[in-house]
């Protein structure tokens, strides 16, 4: 289960992330929701992909991580 906001990196239990949720409709994630590491993000005209050093790669139409976590 995700513990961290994938946009601001803050704890989901701390505060309101309504603005983050709204922004995520237009932006790729910036932080890994599992470990809070900053992800490597690539934005292309056809979409985006993001990669966490620990949990692998994700994209808008891919599962959460390539490692199955």
Order of alpha helices (4+ residues) and beta strands (2+ residues): alpha-beta-beta-beta
